[in-house]
Amino acid sequence: MDNGKFIHCRNCGAVHHVTGFDKAPNYSLIAGQTNESPADDWRAFMIQHAGHRLEALKALGEQYFPIGSAADPMAVGFFAVTNGQEEFLLRRYRISINEPLRFEPIAGRLGEPVLALEIQEREIRKELKQRFRWAPGQALNDEKIDLIIALIRDAAIGVDTRSAAEPSYADDNVSYVALETPVKDALLKQCARHFSPAEVEALRGFVETHIDGGDVMALVLRRRFSIEEGVGS
């Protein structure tokens, strides 16, 4: 995040994030007029903690936002940092949108990420039910939709979680994995055991229409970290 540099006060636990905005002026609205006042957040922090035991922290690159993304100003995040001798976490949070970000030191670390690959069942079901039509324009019933969902889920089992993924802009823990040609072909081969040739062709069109990017036939790769408090190095 930014330059990944922080100043940590060992006496009181306060943390200042060093950024290029440290000297950005403050603005206030008084009687309809915008007033600008100079500021130096880094110097103010150093003056406030003069005589305290201060140390520089550097981000290690590992970060985790349990809900949302780093771009969300209200999202709580965890960052792995080091003072050169030990590693621990900083918890980023904000009380309100009108207040600056705060950073809280936590003795702990991020556990190994757990990856889970899943289909977009709700979105697929909605698309099949509301927009998809068999020739000559007949809607699918719930029984056939359930069967298609089950076949898609079975096909997804063979997808490697290391496949190239397209990140979500709304959630740092979500990526989309497109169905590769062998997986798509295997899915349609299984569909041929339950549906007519014309129906399989209709399903082929559905899959190919919704296979790119984060569309409904893309698989969702979810990443989850555990926060192991009290564990450090």
N, C-alpha and C positions, 0 to 999 in steps of 0.2 A: 504494500500500500504506500503510495507516494515514494519517498526515499527510504522508507523502512527504518528510520532512526528515531529513537526516543531517549528522554532523560528520565531516570527513575530516582526518586528520593527514598533511600533506604530507611530514613527516620520515620516518615509518615505514610509511605506507600503511594504518594502522588506520582503521576506519570504525565509528562508533556510530550506530545508528538511533534517532532521538528518537521516543519513543512515550509514551502515557499510562501505561505500565507501568514507567517508569524508577524510580519510587519504590515499586514493589510489594515487599513483604517477602519474604525467603527463608524457606523452611520445610525443616526437617530432622527426621528420626525418630531419636530416641535412647532406647534402653531402652523402646521401646513408647510413648514420649511424643512428640507433635509440638511442636517448638520453632519459634518465630517470631523472626526477627531483622530489624531494619530494613535497608533498602538504598536507595541512590540511584545508579543506574547512570550517569546523566549526570555527576554530580559526580565519581564515581570515575574516569570517562574523562578528565575535565578535569584532575584532579589527576595522573593517570598521565602525561598528555602536556603538563604545564605547561612553558612555555618553547618548545614546538614550534610550528611553523607550522600553524595550524588554519584550516579554511575550512568554510563552510556549503554543503551540497549540497541541491538540490531536484529531486525526481523530475519528469520531463517527461510522464509518463503512459504511455509505451511500455514494455511489459514482455513477456517471453517465457519460458515454461516449456517446454523441449523435450519433457519427459515429465511428464504429470500436470498439476496445477493449483496455483494459489497457496494453496489451502486445505490441500494436502498438506504437513505440516510437514517432510518429508524431501525435497521436490522442489527441484531446482536451478533457479534462475531468474535472468534477466538484466533489469536495469532501466536505462533511459536517464536520466541525471541531468546537471545542470549546476551549475557554481559561479558562473554569471553571465558567465563569459568563454569557457569551453570546455565541450564536451559529451563525455561518455564513458559507460561502462557500469559498473554494479556487479553482480558475480556473487554471488547469495545461495546459501548452502549450509549444511549442518549435518553435523558428523562423526557424531553419534549423537543419538537422540531426547532424551537426558538433558542435552545441551549446548545453549547458546543459539545462535541463528542467527549466522552470520558473513557479512561483506560484503567482497568483494575488488574493488578498482578495476581496470578493464581499459581500456586505451587502444583504443577502437573504437566501433562503433555497430551497430545492428540494420539489416540490409539490408531492401529492400522485401519485404513478405510475398508468398509464392507460394501461390495458392489452387488446390486440386484437388478436383473433385467426383467422387464415386464411389458405386456402388451397394453395398449390404450383401450381397454375393454369398453369403458363407458362411451368413449368417443366413437369407436367402431360401431358399437350397437346403435348409437344415435344416428350415425350416417346411414347404416343399412336400413334402419326402420323408417327414416324420414325421407331419404332421397333416392336410395337404390331401388331399381325396379328390374324384375325379370322381363324378358320379351314375352308377350307383347304388353308390357307395362304393369305387370302384376307385382304387388308388394310382397315382401317376405313375411312369413308368419314367425312367431316367437320360437317355435321348435327348430326351424331351419337356421335362424340367427344364432341360437344356442349352439348348434352343431358347427357352424362356421367359426364362432368364437373359440370353441374347443380345438378345432383343427389349427387355427392360427396360433393358439397357445402351445400346442404340441410342436409346431414348426419352429417356434422361437427358442425351444430348449436347445437346439443345435447351434445357436448363434454364440460366437465367442465374445465375451465381455471386453476383450482387448481390441475389438473392431473399431475402426475410425468412427468417431462420434462428433455430432454437431452440438455445441453447448447451447443451453437455454439462456436467454437474456434475463429471464425473470427469477431463476433459481440456480445458484452456483453448483448445486448438488445434482442437477438434472442435465443429461445429455440425450440426444436422439440418435439412434443407430438405424440406418436404412437397411431394409432386407436385401441381402445380396442375392444375385441371380440363382445360385444353387438352392438357397432356402425358399425363394419364391417358387421355383420349379417344383420342389418337393411338396410345398403346400398345395399347389394346383393339382399335382398328381394324386394327393390324398382326397382332394375335393372331387376328382373324377370317379372315386369309388362310391360316392353318395349322390352325385348330381348328374344330370344329363349333359351331353357335350355343349349344348347351347347355354346351359346354366353355368358351366365351367368357364366358357368364353366370357360370359357376363361378369363372373367373379374375377377373371383375369384383368378385364378392363378396370374393375373397381380397385384391385390391388395396384396396378400400374399408375392409375390416376392419383392415388393417395400414398405413394411410396416415398416421395422426396421430402427433404427437410424434416420439419417437425410435424408433418401431416399424420393422419390417424393410423396409417399402417407402419409408421416408423416405431421402433421399439424404444422404450424409455429405460435409460440406464441411470439408476439412482445410486448416489454415493452417500454413505453415512459414516461419521466418525464417532468414537466414544471419547469422552473427556475423562482422562484418568487423573483425578485430583490427588495431590500428595505424592506424585511420582515425578521425579526429575533426575537430572544428571549433573 
